[in-house]
Amino acid sequence: MKVKWYGHSAFLITSQKGTKIITDPYQPGGYDGAIKYGKIPDIADIVLISHSHPDHNYPQGLSGNPEQIKKSGVSNSAGITFNGIETFHDTSKGKERGENIIFTFNVDDMNVCHLGDLGHSLTINQVETLGKVDILLIPVGGFFTIDANTAKEIINILQPKITIPMHFKTEKIDFPIETVDLFVKGLKGVNKLKESEIEIQKETLPQEPEVIVLSNYL
């Protein structure tokens, strides 16, 4: 499996068979220019959309005609089963920012979890529904989503092999959110990479949890 971070919460996940999944595509230039990431160039087979905000829901900006999955429950596409779990974008059961969908799916015999714009801690039922997580894509910037401390709490509960932070402040996102530095402070096993893409194989998943910070591609 290859995981490429475009920026914000948008990733490209490519299976060994070549199936391409894009998560939460943003609108370049959205929010009056606050989103400075460039156009996503890759053509995907499937696009996952956690909620309807422009920084996560811009499939019309993608090339090709990927199948869109933006609902809770079980969906199947390209031989992959996606489980959408209903959550909220805030701590007020959606009254402030609406609903959010967590997506879990298995690629190359590894369980991937994309938390979207999760805005609260996970319930016991949600943790049980998520099950085993090998690779966790988690927002850490706060304000609109969970903050660094809540993200760490969720990691301690889910115990993923690899955690990749997302939705944090960079030079290309003009939102009032924190940089990744607050999240990684005090964590063990942190690897900050200059690359935007990594390749992960089940056989080489780390024995001890790792946090991998990717550099945005666009």
KAURPE-V68954 format. One record per backbone hydrogen bond with DSSP energy under -0.5 kcal/mol. NH is the residue of the N-H (numbers start at 0). CO is the residue of the C=O. If there is no record, write none. Layout:
NH;CO, NH;CO
This chain:
1;13, 2;197, 3;11, 4;195, 5;3, 5;9, 6;9, 9;6, 10;8, 10;22, 11;3, 12;20, 13;1, 13;11, 14;18, 17;14, 20;12, 21;45, 22;10, 23;47, 26;53, 27;25, 28;34, 29;26, 32;28, 33;29, 33;30, 34;29, 35;33, 35;171, 36;171, 37;217, 40;38, 43;41, 43;62, 44;19, 45;19, 46;66, 47;21, 48;68, 55;52, 56;52, 57;24, 60;57, 61;58, 66;44, 68;46, 69;67, 72;83, 74;81, 76;79, 79;76, 81;74, 81;79, 82;103, 83;72, 83;81, 84;82, 84;101, 85;83, 86;99, 88;97, 94;91, 97;93, 99;86, 100;49, 101;84, 101;99, 102;113, 103;82, 104;111, 105;80, 106;104, 106;109, 109;106, 111;104, 111;109, 112;134, 113;102, 114;112, 114;136, 117;114, 117;115, 118;87, 126;122, 127;123, 128;124, 129;125, 130;126, 132;157, 133;110, 134;110, 135;161, 136;112, 136;134, 137;135, 137;163, 139;165, 140;166, 141;145, 143;141, 145;117, 150;146, 151;147, 152;148, 153;149, 154;150, 155;151, 156;152, 157;153, 158;154, 160;133, 161;133, 162;209, 163;135, 164;162, 165;137, 166;7, 168;177, 172;169, 173;33, 174;172, 176;174, 177;140, 181;178, 182;178, 183;179, 184;180, 186;183, 190;210, 192;190, 192;212, 197;2, 199;0, 203;200, 204;201, 209;160, 210;188, 211;162, 211;209, 212;190, 212;210, 213;211, 214;194, 216;4, 217;5
